[in-house]
Structures are given as C-alpha cells and as structure tokens.
Amino acid sequence: MPGAYWIAHVKVTNPEAYAKYAAGATVAIANAGGKFLARGSRYVQLEGNDRARNVVAWFPSLEAAEACYRGPEYQAALAHAKGASERDLVIVEAIE
C-alpha cells in the first residue's frame, strides 16, 4: 500500500492559538505514524491563493492520514486552529 501526503496551506490569524494547535498536531501526527517533510519553510507561490504557512507530512497510508485527522487527539488540537487560521488541507495518496 503506498504512502500518502497530508498537504496544508494556512494563513495564521491568531499566532498564540495556532501555536497550541501546532503543538497538539505535532504529537497527534507522530502518534499516527506521520512525519513532517516541510513545515513553514521557504516557498515560492506560483498560482492560487498565497498562504504563508505550508505543511507537508508523510503517512504510511491514506487511511492512516485520514484516521489521524478524524481521531480525537488531532481533533482536540484542531479546535485551537478554528478561528485562528484559514486553512486548506488535502490528503493525497502517493504513487509508487
């Protein structure tokens, strides 16, 4: 089964609340077998909406990534991001 990429594009509107989200999400993603490949690093916006925070995490499967998102640990962290950011998030299955 191929891995999957969790790709988020974020505009942070409340850094203090978002930091609480990031701390909780870091733990939830690691506990689900995910690892960060890019997180708030340099980027070049070529098309679409510019959002200064871009995150790519790898998971062992699409199912693992989705289970992480829907799980109680990540949802508790996500509560801090709501109202503190504008986000787009997609999970994309890798091709091998």
N, C-alpha and C positions, 0 to 999 in steps of 0.2 A: 504494500500500500504506500503510495507516495506521500511525502510530507505536505505541509500547507503553510502559506504565509498569511499572517494577520497584518493588514496594512491600514494604518490610521493616518488621517490628515486632520490636524487640530489647530484651532485658534483659541488660545487660552485667554479667558476674560477675567478670571479671578485666580491669580497665581497661588495664593495661600490655600484655597480649597482644592485647587488642582494638584498641588503638591501632596495632599492627603490621598487623593485618588492614585497618583503615581506610586506612592509608597505601597498601598494595598494591592494595586495591579501588578507590581513587580513580584510580589510574593505569590499571588494567585497564578500568574503566568508560569513562574518557575515550578510551582507545585503541580501544574498540569503538563509538565514536560516541555514547556516552551522556552525559547531563549531569544534574546534581543539581538538582531543583526544591525539595526540602525535605530537611533533614538535621539531625536533632537539635534542631529548632526547637520553639517553643512549640506546645502541643497541648491539646485537651480530650478526655478519654476519656469516651465516652458509653455504649458497650456493650462486652462481651467483656473479654479479659484486658488489663490495663494493662501496657504495656511502654514504658519512658521514652524509648527512642530509636526514632524513626520516620523512615524514609527513603523518599523518592520520587525516582526517577531516570527520565528520559525516554530512550528509544532510538528510532532511526528505524524499527524494526520489531520484532515479537515474536521473529522469528528471530534478529535481531541481539542482542537481550537474552538469549535462551537460549544462543546461541553464546558470548557473553561469560561467562555463568555456567559453562558446561561447559569453557571454554577453560583452557589451562594457566596463564595469567597470573592469572586470578581464582582458580582452584583453589589455587594457591600461597598467595595471600592468605588464602583461606578456611581453610586449615589453622591459622592463628592464631586464628580465631574459634571453632573447635571446642573445647569445654571452657572457653571464655572468655565464652560467651553462650548465651542461649536465644533462638532466632530463629524467626520465621515469615517466609517470603518467597514472593511470588507475582508473576507477570508477567501483566499484563492488557493486551490489545490495545485501543487507543483506537478510538473511533467518530468518524467524520468526516462 
